[in-house]
Amino acid sequence: MGSPVSAVIANLVMEDVEQRALASSPVKPLFWKRYVDDVASAVNKNEIDNLLKHLNSIEPSIQFTVERESEGKLAFLDTYVHRNIEGQLETDVYRKPTHTDKYLSFYSHHPKSHKKSVAKTLFQRAESLPSNRVARDNERDYVLSVLRENNYPRNFLNDCLKSPVSTRCNPSEGDSSKTGFAIVPYIQGIAEPIRRILNNCDIEQDSFKVYFEVDELTALSD
């Protein structure tokens, strides 16, 4: 755990288990969607136990558990799937019961780009996961309220809502005409002038002008 290749290896192992299990399964799911080690599937309720027993026989060191639909509702990752009064499936944002609504405080010692990323990611999720306009509006209003509780100014949030979510580029995939790239520990009041100097020196940059890393001591100062 903690290694950069952990997720890749986990996914490869689960893909192998998945292929062997589905190919030999006496129970054929109506659909099967997996993200690393989480699976959403539709199976006749009388066959759930048989499928679970078969899955757990494939690799003794990897044992599955099952969560059944309850009252027409089921959570999968951060998506909440539920049936409306007409029996159709709809989706919304799911939060675990232990979720605290605590995010990176706007007063924390981090680059503004990190705080903007927090807001934009939550707004993007509010727009993409709910399946209808009313749910999307409710989720957006909820995110606004939560971020205000985490000290985000209203004008800052309005700017995040207006501008699209940007994808930070990889230094190895940058402009080959640049002379190099820089990783700078973030120190408020110092990192910003360095960013401008590197910009003038044609140093490899992304949309935030320089690659910031927050060292452990800085991160602990929140």
N, C-alpha and C positions, 0 to 999 in steps of 0.2 A: 504494500500500500504506500502511496505517496510518490511512486516512481512515475515519470512521464509516460512510460509504456504500459502502465497498469490497465488503463481503460482499453487499450488496443488488445492486449493479451486476453483480458476478460471477455471481450466481444468475440474474439476468435474461438475461445473455448466454448462459449455459449452457442456460437453458430454451429460448431461441430455437434454438440449435444442436441441442439434443436433439429438438425438435419436427420440424425439417427433416430430421434424420438418420433418425429412426424412420419418418417418413411415406414416405420414398423408399428405404428400405433393402431390398435383395433378400433379406436374412437377417432373419427375424422371431424375436427372442429369446423364450424361454418366459416370462421376466419381466425387468423392468428397474427398478431402484430407484436413485435418484440423490440424493446430498447435496452440493450445490454442484458441485464438479468430481470427486467420487468416485462411481463407479457399481458396483453389484453386479448381475450379470446371469447368466442361464443360457442357454447357446448350445451347439448340437451342436459337438463338438470339431473336426469337419472344416470348420466354417464360421467359426471364430474369426478366421482371417486375413482372410477376405473381409469380415467385419463391421468389423474394425479398419481395413482399407483404405478402406471406405466412410465410416466416421466421420471419418477424416483428410482426406477429400476435401471435406467440407462447409465448413470454415473453415480456410484455410491457416495462419493464425496460431495456431490451437488444434489441437494434435496429441495424440492419446490414446496411452497405452501399455497393455499388457495384463499382468495377473498371473493365471496359471492355477491351478486347484485342484491341490494337491500332496498326495498320500497322503490324499486325502479331507478336506483342510483348506484353509481360505481365510480371510484376515483382511480385514475391512471396517470402516474407522474404528477404534473401540476394541472391536469385537465380533469374536470368533473363532468361525467357523462350521465345524463338523466333522461327519462321519458316524459314528454309533455302529456297533456290530457288526451291528446289524439293518438298517443302511443309512438310518436316519432321521437328520434333521438336528438337531443340538444346538448351543447357543451358550454361549460363555464370555467372560470379559474378555480382551482382547488388549492386550499391551504390546510396544512395539517393542524390538528387541534392544539399542538404545541407551538404553533407559529406565534411570534410575539410582535410582528409589525415593526421590528427594530432594524433599521438600515443604516448605512454609513451616514453619520450626522453631518450636516452641512458645516458645522463648526469644527469638524475634525481636521487634523493636519494632513491633508491629502490634496493633490492637484485638483483643480476645478473640473478637469476632464473626467476624473474618476466619479465625481458626484453627478456630472451630467450623464455618464454612462448608466448609473443606477436608475436615474429618473427615466431615461429613454428606454431602457430595457423593460421597466415596469409598464410604461405606456404602450410599448409595442406588444407586450403580452396581453394587455387590456383590449387591444384592438384585434389581435389575431385569434385568441382562444374562444371567447364567447361567440355563440353561433347566431345571435340576433342583435339588432341595434340597441334595444332596451338594456340588455345585459352588458353590452359594450360600454354604454354610457354610465351605467351603474358602477362598473369596475373602474372606469376612468375617474369618476368622482371619488371612489374609495381610495384610489392611489393618490389622488391629490390631497385628500384629507390625511392620509398616513404620512406622506412626505412633509406636509406642513407640520405634523407632530415631531418630525425629525429635523425641524428647523430650516427647511428649504423655503426660500422666499417665493412669493407668488409670481413675481415677474420672471424669476429664473425658471420656474416650472412652465410658465407660458411660453418661454423661448424654447424649452425642450419639446413642448407639444407641437410647435410650429415647424421645427427643423427635423429632417429625417434622421433615422438612426444610421450612424456611420460605422463601417467595419474597419478596425485598426489593422493596418497592413503588417506583414511579417518582414523583419529587417532583411532576411535572405531573399525576399522577392521584390525588393525596392528598385528604384531607378539605378541602373548600372552606371549612369554617368556621374553619380555622386561619388565623393571621395571616401566615404565610410559612413558609419553610423555610431551614435553615442548612447550609452545608458547612464543616466544621471540619478544618483540618490536624491530624492525630493527633500529640499530644505526651503521652506517658504521664504521668499524674498531674495533667494540666491539662485534657485533653479531657473526662475524666469529670465533673468539677464543672461544666464548661460545659454538658454534656449535661443535667445536672439543672436548671440555671438555665433553659435553653431549654424544658425540659419544663414548668416552672412558668409560663413566659411564653406558653404555648399556641402554640409554634412547631411548624410541620409536622414530623411525625416518622414513621419507619417502625418496624418491630419492634425496631430497635436504638436507637431514641430520637433519633438524629441522624445525618445523612449524613456519614460519615467519608471523608476522602481522605488517603492517605499521600503526602506530598511526596517528590520525588526524592531529596533528601538523606537523609531518614529511611529510605527504602527501601534505600539503599546502606549503611546502618549495620548490616545483618544480618551 
